Amino acid sequence: MATHLSWTGYFLAVGAAVAIYYVIIGIRYYRQDIRALLNSKSWFWDRPEKPPPITKPQASQQEETAEPVDVKKQPWQSEALFAKVEELSSQLRNSIREAYQKGYEKRDLIFLIQMSIKDFSAVKGTPFREAINNVITSESAKYGFINLSAVELEELWKEV
């Protein structure tokens, strides 16, 4: 073992090797970036100082007591529509269970689901449509019953 080397000498040698390695990597892969930095006309110490931060004026007492402004909600974000979606999903669960118990065929199941959806036409153009499709798919899979394809799920939403 080399006992004549101290830890200080070891760390200096490793540090020098790492520095040389990164200089070589920098020159090899970042040559254009380094040139652009060296050729730029604005050096760090030549840049003007940043303007002072803009402070907001002090709010008056009347503004602090004002009621918050309502954020405009999308039509599909109402609680009434969400309640309709919940009702539709429970109705679909019951319909699919009933269709399974009575041994409905695929076309009869599709017609039954279309009739249920027709009563809830407000859900048709909302993002909840995908959630309803998921309910139909999961309930059908739960009973090992008729599996509907994506095309058939799309046809469910057409007018009866």
Residue frames as a rotation matrix with the C-alpha (Angstrom) as fourth column:
MET 1
0.566 0.825 0.000 0.00
0.825 -0.566 0.000 0.00
0.000 0.000 -1.000 0.00
ALA 2
-0.203 -0.602 0.773 1.05
0.524 -0.733 -0.434 3.54
0.827 0.317 0.464 -0.61
THR 3
0.423 0.337 -0.841 1.37
0.906 -0.153 0.395 4.92
0.004 -0.929 -0.370 2.88
HIS 4
-0.598 -0.735 -0.320 3.48
0.720 -0.668 0.189 7.89
-0.353 -0.118 0.928 1.86
LEU 5
-0.628 0.471 0.620 0.41
0.242 -0.639 0.730 9.66
0.740 0.609 0.287 0.32
SER 6
-0.906 0.374 -0.196 -1.78
0.087 -0.290 -0.953 11.75
-0.413 -0.881 0.230 2.60
TRP 7
-0.080 0.968 0.239 -5.53
0.866 0.187 -0.464 12.20
-0.494 0.170 -0.853 2.34
THR 8
0.345 0.164 -0.924 -5.01
-0.084 -0.975 -0.205 15.81
-0.935 0.148 -0.323 1.34
GLY 9
-0.619 -0.653 -0.436 -2.82
-0.535 -0.056 0.843 14.80
-0.575 0.755 -0.315 -1.57
TYR 10
-0.767 0.403 0.499 -5.36
0.548 0.816 0.183 12.15
-0.334 0.414 -0.847 -2.61
PHE 11
0.257 0.947 -0.193 -8.29
0.696 -0.320 -0.642 14.60
-0.670 0.030 -0.742 -2.65
LEU 12
0.107 -0.290 -0.951 -6.22
-0.443 -0.870 0.216 17.17
-0.890 0.398 -0.221 -4.57
ALA 13
-0.882 -0.472 -0.013 -5.33
-0.244 0.433 0.868 14.58
-0.403 0.768 -0.497 -7.22
VAL 14
-0.483 0.788 0.382 -8.95
0.821 0.559 -0.117 13.35
-0.306 0.257 -0.917 -7.54
GLY 15
0.364 0.617 -0.698 -10.23
0.344 -0.785 -0.515 16.95
-0.866 -0.052 -0.498 -7.65
ALA 16
-0.291 -0.553 -0.781 -7.77
-0.581 -0.546 0.603 17.86
-0.760 0.629 -0.163 -10.40
ALA 17
-0.953 -0.045 0.300 -8.74
0.173 0.735 0.656 14.75
-0.250 0.677 -0.692 -12.40
VAL 18
-0.080 0.994 0.070 -12.46
0.873 0.104 -0.477 15.55
-0.482 0.022 -0.876 -12.08
ALA 19
0.289 0.141 -0.947 -11.86
-0.086 -0.981 -0.172 19.18
-0.953 0.131 -0.272 -13.09
ILE 20
-0.691 -0.596 -0.408 -9.89
-0.488 -0.031 0.872 18.13
-0.533 0.802 -0.270 -16.16
TYR 21
-0.748 0.482 0.456 -12.61
0.602 0.782 0.161 15.61
-0.279 0.395 -0.875 -17.07
TYR 22
0.254 0.936 -0.243 -15.38
0.719 -0.351 -0.600 18.25
-0.647 -0.023 -0.762 -16.94
VAL 23
-0.006 -0.324 -0.946 -13.31
-0.429 -0.854 0.295 20.76
-0.903 0.408 -0.134 -18.91
ILE 24
-0.936 -0.352 0.025 -12.84
-0.150 0.462 0.874 18.17
-0.319 0.814 -0.485 -21.67
ILE 25
-0.414 0.868 0.276 -16.57
0.865 0.470 -0.179 17.28
-0.285 0.164 -0.944 -21.64
GLY 26
0.308 0.540 -0.783 -17.50
0.311 -0.835 -0.454 20.98
-0.899 -0.104 -0.425 -21.70
ILE 27
-0.370 -0.522 -0.768 -15.22
-0.577 -0.519 0.631 21.71
-0.728 0.677 -0.109 -24.65
ARG 28
-0.966 -0.071 0.247 -16.36
0.117 0.735 0.668 18.63
-0.229 0.675 -0.702 -26.54
TYR 29
-0.438 0.883 0.170 -20.13
0.898 0.418 0.139 18.89
0.052 0.213 -0.976 -26.14
TYR 30
0.544 0.683 -0.489 -20.82
0.738 -0.666 -0.109 22.53
-0.400 -0.301 -0.866 -25.21
ARG 31
-0.496 -0.856 0.148 -18.38
0.810 -0.393 0.436 24.34
-0.315 0.336 0.888 -27.50
GLN 32
-0.394 0.393 0.831 -21.01
0.548 -0.625 0.556 26.52
0.738 0.674 0.031 -29.22
ASP 33
0.688 0.696 -0.207 -22.67
0.562 -0.330 0.759 27.47
0.460 -0.638 -0.618 -25.94
ILE 34
0.283 -0.679 -0.678 -19.35
0.770 -0.261 0.583 28.52
-0.572 -0.686 0.449 -24.42
ARG 35
-0.690 -0.526 0.497 -18.45
0.723 -0.523 0.451 30.57
0.022 0.671 0.741 -27.53
ALA 36
0.028 0.795 0.607 -21.84
0.523 -0.529 0.669 32.28
0.852 0.299 -0.430 -27.50
LEU 37
0.777 0.225 -0.587 -21.40
0.629 -0.265 0.731 33.11
0.009 -0.937 -0.348 -23.84
LEU 38
-0.086 -0.910 -0.406 -17.90
0.755 -0.326 0.570 34.50
-0.650 -0.257 0.715 -24.37
ASN 39
-0.764 -0.219 0.607 -18.91
0.620 -0.508 0.598 36.47
0.177 0.833 0.523 -27.49
SER 40
0.319 0.947 0.046 -22.03
0.887 -0.315 0.338 37.99
0.335 -0.067 -0.940 -25.98
LYS 41
-0.239 -0.402 0.884 -21.88
0.251 -0.905 -0.344 41.72
0.938 0.139 0.317 -25.49
SER 42
0.363 0.418 0.832 -23.59
-0.671 -0.503 0.545 41.74
0.647 -0.756 0.098 -22.12
TRP 43
-0.537 -0.602 -0.591 -21.48
0.113 0.642 -0.758 40.32
0.836 -0.474 -0.277 -19.36
PHE 44
0.141 0.615 -0.776 -22.88
0.861 0.310 0.402 39.63
0.488 -0.725 -0.486 -15.95
TRP 45
-0.230 -0.309 -0.923 -21.13
0.833 -0.554 -0.022 42.62
-0.504 -0.773 0.385 -14.37
ASP 46
-0.990 -0.140 0.036 -22.14
0.136 -0.813 0.566 44.95
-0.049 0.565 0.824 -17.23
ARG 47
-0.344 0.935 0.092 -25.86
0.699 0.190 0.689 44.34
0.626 0.301 -0.719 -16.93
PRO 48
-0.480 0.245 0.842 -28.01
-0.468 -0.884 -0.010 47.11
0.742 -0.399 0.539 -15.49
GLU 49
-0.978 0.140 0.155 -29.52
-0.084 0.414 -0.907 46.48
-0.191 -0.900 -0.393 -12.13
LYS 50
-0.504 0.863 0.032 -33.02
0.760 0.426 0.490 45.16
0.409 0.271 -0.871 -11.95
PRO 51
-0.374 0.459 0.806 -35.74
-0.333 -0.877 0.345 47.72
0.866 -0.140 0.481 -11.32
PRO 52
-0.878 0.075 0.474 -37.18
-0.459 0.155 -0.875 47.66
-0.139 -0.985 -0.102 -7.83
PRO 53
-0.782 0.623 0.016 -40.10
0.613 0.763 0.205 45.29
0.115 0.170 -0.979 -7.38
ILE 54
-0.555 0.685 0.471 -43.53
-0.319 -0.699 0.640 46.79
0.768 0.205 0.607 -7.92
THR 55
-0.951 0.270 -0.152 -45.53
0.242 0.343 -0.908 46.87
-0.193 -0.900 -0.391 -4.76
LYS 56
-0.272 0.935 0.228 -49.28
0.729 0.046 0.683 46.70
0.628 0.353 -0.694 -4.76
PRO 57
-0.520 0.154 0.840 -51.04
-0.411 -0.907 -0.089 49.74
0.748 -0.392 0.535 -3.37
GLN 58
-0.983 0.168 0.072 -52.49
-0.009 0.352 -0.936 49.30
-0.183 -0.921 -0.344 0.05
ALA 59
-0.491 0.871 0.028 -56.06
0.553 0.287 0.782 48.05
0.674 0.399 -0.622 -0.11
SER 60
-0.584 0.373 0.721 -58.62
-0.602 -0.795 -0.075 50.35
0.546 -0.478 0.688 1.37
GLN 61
-0.804 0.312 0.505 -60.92
-0.351 0.437 -0.828 49.20
-0.479 -0.844 -0.242 4.12
GLN 62
0.199 0.949 -0.246 -63.86
-0.804 0.015 -0.594 48.98
-0.560 0.316 0.766 1.68
GLU 63
0.107 -0.219 -0.970 -62.04
-0.840 0.501 -0.206 46.58
0.531 0.837 -0.130 -0.63
GLU 64
-0.869 -0.495 0.015 -61.19
-0.413 0.707 -0.574 44.24
0.273 -0.505 -0.819 2.22
THR 65
-0.584 0.711 0.392 -64.82
-0.276 0.280 -0.919 43.88
-0.763 -0.645 0.032 3.24
ALA 66
-0.064 0.569 -0.820 -66.09
-0.995 -0.094 0.012 43.35
-0.070 0.817 0.573 -0.32
GLU 67
0.559 0.356 0.749 -67.52
-0.349 0.920 -0.176 39.93
-0.752 -0.163 0.638 -1.11
PRO 68
-0.535 -0.800 0.270 -65.40
-0.086 0.369 0.925 37.61
-0.840 0.472 -0.267 -3.24
VAL 69
-0.144 0.415 -0.898 -66.16
-0.964 -0.265 0.032 37.53
-0.224 0.871 0.438 -6.94
ASP 70
0.492 0.389 0.779 -67.86
-0.218 0.921 -0.322 34.36
-0.843 -0.012 0.538 -8.17
VAL 71
-0.705 -0.697 -0.131 -65.84
-0.389 0.226 0.893 32.38
-0.593 0.681 -0.431 -10.65
LYS 72
0.123 0.778 -0.616 -67.88
-0.984 0.014 -0.178 31.66
-0.130 0.628 0.767 -13.75
LYS 73
-0.334 -0.162 0.929 -68.68
-0.283 0.957 0.065 27.96
-0.899 -0.241 -0.366 -13.79
GLN 74
-0.898 0.057 -0.437 -69.11
-0.401 0.304 0.864 25.84
0.182 0.951 -0.250 -16.85
PRO 75
0.034 0.999 -0.012 -72.64
-0.920 0.036 0.390 24.48
0.390 -0.002 0.921 -17.37
TRP 76
0.341 0.086 -0.936 -71.46
-0.052 0.996 0.073 20.96
0.939 0.024 0.344 -16.59
GLN 77
-0.697 -0.699 -0.160 -70.05
0.153 0.073 -0.986 22.03
0.701 -0.711 0.056 -13.20
SER 78
-0.187 0.694 0.695 -73.42
-0.817 -0.503 0.282 22.51
0.545 -0.515 0.661 -11.51
GLU 79
-0.815 -0.094 0.572 -74.48
-0.496 0.623 -0.605 20.39
-0.300 -0.777 -0.554 -8.58
ALA 80
0.226 0.969 0.098 -77.86
-0.678 0.229 -0.699 19.67
-0.700 0.092 0.709 -10.16
LEU 81
0.483 -0.112 -0.868 -76.20
-0.781 0.394 -0.485 18.06
0.396 0.912 0.103 -13.17
PHE 82
-0.646 -0.762 -0.044 -73.94
-0.629 0.563 -0.536 16.05
0.433 -0.319 -0.843 -10.90
ALA 83
-0.454 0.579 0.677 -77.01
-0.553 0.413 -0.724 14.78
-0.699 -0.703 0.133 -9.04
LYS 84
0.604 0.676 -0.422 -78.55
-0.739 0.276 -0.615 13.75
-0.300 0.683 0.666 -12.39
VAL 85
-0.002 -0.703 -0.711 -75.38
-0.753 0.469 -0.461 11.87
0.658 0.535 -0.531 -13.29
GLU 86
-0.832 -0.275 0.482 -75.49
-0.547 0.552 -0.630 10.01
-0.092 -0.788 -0.609 -9.98
GLU 87
0.029 0.939 0.341 -79.14
-0.592 0.291 -0.751 9.14
-0.805 -0.180 0.565 -10.55
LEU 88
0.585 0.145 -0.798 -78.44
-0.799 0.273 -0.536 7.96
0.140 0.951 0.276 -14.09
SER 89
-0.428 -0.826 -0.367 -75.53
-0.703 0.559 -0.440 5.79
0.569 0.070 -0.820 -12.98
SER 90
-0.724 0.222 0.653 -77.62
-0.449 0.567 -0.691 4.10
-0.523 -0.793 -0.311 -10.28
GLN 91
0.403 0.908 -0.115 -80.48
-0.644 0.192 -0.741 3.58
-0.651 0.372 0.662 -12.75
LEU 92
0.306 -0.371 -0.877 -78.04
-0.837 0.335 -0.433 2.03
0.454 0.866 -0.208 -15.25
ARG 93
-0.772 -0.595 0.221 -76.64
-0.621 0.633 -0.462 -0.29
0.135 -0.495 -0.859 -12.59
ASN 94
-0.318 0.750 0.580 -80.15
-0.413 0.442 -0.797 -1.49
-0.854 -0.493 0.169 -11.76
SER 95
0.573 0.567 -0.591 -81.08
-0.753 0.080 -0.653 -1.87
-0.323 0.820 0.473 -15.45
ILE 96
-0.097 -0.698 -0.710 -77.99
-0.819 0.461 -0.342 -3.92
0.566 0.548 -0.616 -16.27
ARG 97
-0.848 -0.153 0.508 -78.54
-0.468 0.666 -0.580 -6.14
-0.249 -0.730 -0.637 -13.21
GLU 98
0.076 0.970 0.229 -82.17
-0.478 0.237 -0.846 -6.65
-0.875 -0.045 0.481 -14.25
ALA 99
0.507 0.063 -0.860 -81.17
-0.858 0.133 -0.496 -7.40
0.083 0.989 0.121 -17.85
TYR 100
-0.588 -0.775 -0.233 -78.68
-0.711 0.632 -0.307 -9.98
0.386 -0.015 -0.923 -16.61
GLN 101
-0.699 0.354 0.621 -81.23
-0.360 0.576 -0.734 -11.65
-0.617 -0.737 -0.275 -14.35
LYS 102
0.359 0.933 0.025 -83.85
-0.371 0.167 -0.913 -11.79
-0.856 0.319 0.406 -17.11
GLY 103
-0.164 -0.542 0.824 -81.36
0.503 0.673 0.543 -12.91
-0.849 0.503 0.162 -19.78
TYR 104
0.712 0.429 -0.556 -81.76
-0.174 -0.659 -0.732 -10.01
-0.680 0.618 -0.394 -22.21
GLU 105
0.460 -0.552 0.696 -80.05
0.885 0.348 -0.309 -10.12
-0.071 0.758 0.648 -25.57
LYS 106
-0.538 -0.816 -0.212 -77.50
0.777 -0.578 0.250 -7.53
-0.327 -0.030 0.945 -26.65
ARG 107
-0.679 0.306 0.668 -79.91
0.329 -0.686 0.649 -5.42
0.657 0.660 0.365 -28.73
ASP 108
0.453 0.872 -0.185 -82.46
0.539 -0.102 0.836 -5.41
0.710 -0.478 -0.517 -25.89
LEU 109
0.223 -0.475 -0.851 -79.80
0.912 -0.208 0.355 -4.26
-0.346 -0.855 0.387 -23.44
ILE 110
-0.804 -0.543 0.242 -78.68
0.594 -0.726 0.347 -1.49
-0.013 0.423 0.906 -25.79
PHE 111
-0.240 0.807 0.540 -82.29
0.310 -0.463 0.830 -0.33
0.920 0.367 -0.139 -26.21
LEU 112
0.594 0.450 -0.667 -82.83
0.741 0.018 0.671 -0.36
0.314 -0.893 -0.323 -22.43
ILE 113
-0.202 -0.761 -0.616 -79.70
0.855 -0.444 0.268 1.72
-0.478 -0.473 0.740 -21.86
GLN 114
-0.802 -0.056 0.595 -80.70
0.451 -0.709 0.541 4.14
0.392 0.703 0.594 -24.63
MET 115
0.230 0.959 0.166 -84.09
0.455 -0.257 0.852 4.65
0.860 -0.120 -0.496 -22.99
SER 116
0.483 -0.129 -0.866 -82.40
0.857 -0.133 0.498 5.39
-0.179 -0.983 0.046 -19.67
ILE 117
-0.584 -0.798 -0.147 -80.00
0.723 -0.594 0.352 7.85
-0.368 0.099 0.925 -21.26
LYS 118
-0.424 0.496 0.758 -82.84
0.577 -0.497 0.648 9.55
0.699 0.711 -0.076 -23.15
ASP 119
0.635 0.708 -0.309 -84.40
0.664 -0.295 0.687 10.61
0.395 -0.642 -0.658 -19.84
PHE 120
0.521 -0.560 -0.644 -81.12
0.421 -0.488 0.765 12.30
-0.743 -0.669 -0.019 -18.89
SER 121
0.642 -0.216 0.735 -80.33
0.730 -0.120 -0.673 14.21
0.234 0.969 0.080 -22.10
ALA 122
0.939 -0.295 0.177 -78.52
-0.329 -0.921 0.209 16.97
0.102 -0.255 -0.962 -20.14
VAL 123
0.476 -0.786 0.394 -75.60
-0.135 0.377 0.916 14.60
-0.869 -0.489 0.074 -19.59
LYS 124
0.827 -0.029 0.561 -75.08
0.491 0.521 -0.698 14.02
-0.272 0.853 0.445 -23.31
GLY 125
0.663 -0.562 0.494 -72.62
0.255 -0.451 -0.855 16.82
0.704 0.693 -0.156 -24.11
THR 126
0.746 -0.359 0.561 -70.72
-0.658 -0.530 0.535 16.90
0.105 -0.768 -0.631 -20.83
PRO 127
-0.294 -0.932 -0.211 -67.49
-0.795 0.361 -0.488 15.31
0.531 0.024 -0.847 -19.61
PHE 128
-0.241 0.272 0.932 -69.65
-0.773 0.527 -0.354 13.01
-0.587 -0.805 0.084 -17.48
ARG 129
0.639 0.508 -0.577 -70.45
-0.767 0.479 -0.428 11.03
0.059 0.716 0.696 -20.59
GLU 130
-0.112 -0.784 -0.611 -67.18
-0.516 0.572 -0.638 9.10
0.849 0.244 -0.468 -20.29
ALA 131
-0.779 -0.126 0.615 -67.97
-0.624 0.265 -0.735 8.32
-0.070 -0.956 -0.285 -16.65
ILE 132
0.255 0.938 0.234 -71.36
-0.795 0.342 -0.501 6.93
-0.550 -0.058 0.833 -17.65
ASN 133
0.515 -0.160 -0.842 -69.66
-0.643 0.578 -0.503 4.80
0.567 0.800 0.195 -20.33
ASN 134
-0.605 -0.796 -0.033 -67.32
-0.523 0.428 -0.737 3.47
0.601 -0.428 -0.675 -17.64
VAL 135
-0.403 0.555 0.728 -70.30
-0.756 0.246 -0.606 2.59
-0.515 -0.795 0.320 -15.43
ILE 136
0.640 0.683 -0.351 -71.91
-0.755 0.474 -0.453 0.67
-0.143 0.555 0.820 -18.29
THR 137
0.198 -0.665 -0.720 -68.69
-0.532 0.544 -0.648 -1.18
0.823 0.512 -0.246 -19.09
SER 138
-0.754 -0.560 0.343 -67.87
-0.570 0.299 -0.766 -2.03
0.327 -0.773 -0.544 -15.48
GLU 139
-0.129 0.784 0.607 -71.38
-0.798 0.281 -0.533 -3.22
-0.589 -0.553 0.590 -14.65
SER 140
0.708 0.346 -0.616 -71.50
-0.677 0.581 -0.452 -5.41
0.201 0.737 0.645 -17.75
ALA 141
-0.138 -0.855 -0.500 -68.12
-0.428 0.506 -0.749 -6.89
0.893 0.111 -0.436 -16.85
LYS 142
-0.564 -0.044 0.825 -69.19
-0.826 0.058 -0.561 -7.35
-0.023 -0.997 -0.069 -13.23
TYR 143
0.312 0.778 0.545 -71.92
-0.649 0.594 -0.475 -9.77
-0.693 -0.206 0.690 -14.23
GLY 144
-0.671 -0.590 0.450 -69.88
-0.026 0.625 0.780 -11.30
-0.741 0.511 -0.435 -17.05
PHE 145
0.336 0.926 0.172 -72.70
0.355 0.045 -0.934 -10.16
-0.872 0.375 -0.313 -19.24
ILE 146
0.664 0.010 0.748 -72.72
0.745 -0.093 -0.661 -8.59
0.063 0.996 -0.069 -22.70
ASN 147
-0.166 -0.784 -0.598 -69.59
0.566 -0.572 0.594 -6.54
-0.807 -0.240 0.539 -23.35
LEU 148
0.865 0.492 0.096 -70.15
0.390 -0.540 -0.746 -3.44
-0.315 0.683 -0.659 -25.46
SER 149
-0.064 -0.899 0.432 -67.47
0.997 -0.077 -0.014 -2.17
0.046 0.430 0.902 -27.82
ALA 150
-0.653 -0.264 -0.709 -66.47
0.373 -0.928 0.001 1.48
-0.658 -0.264 0.705 -28.09
VAL 151
-0.934 0.353 0.050 -68.56
-0.086 -0.358 0.930 1.84
0.346 0.864 0.365 -31.25
GLU 152
-0.188 0.907 -0.376 -71.61
0.650 0.402 0.645 0.40
0.737 -0.123 -0.665 -29.48
LEU 153
-0.197 0.060 -0.978 -71.06
0.892 -0.403 -0.205 2.73
-0.406 -0.913 0.026 -26.52
GLU 154
-0.935 -0.168 -0.313 -70.97
0.023 -0.907 0.420 5.63
-0.355 0.385 0.852 -28.96
GLU 155
-0.690 0.724 0.005 -74.25
0.101 0.089 0.991 4.45
0.717 0.684 -0.135 -30.53
LEU 156
-0.303 0.577 -0.758 -75.90
0.947 0.270 -0.173 4.45
0.105 -0.771 -0.628 -27.10
TRP 157
-0.522 -0.008 -0.853 -75.77
0.404 -0.883 -0.239 8.22
-0.751 -0.469 0.464 -27.05
LYS 158
-0.963 0.257 0.080 -77.61
-0.025 -0.379 0.925 8.59
0.268 0.889 0.372 -30.35
GLU 159
-0.468 0.863 0.190 -81.27
-0.854 -0.386 -0.348 9.49
-0.227 -0.325 0.918 -30.23
VAL 160
-0.790 0.295 0.538 -83.70
0.225 0.955 -0.193 6.60
-0.571 -0.031 -0.820 -29.96
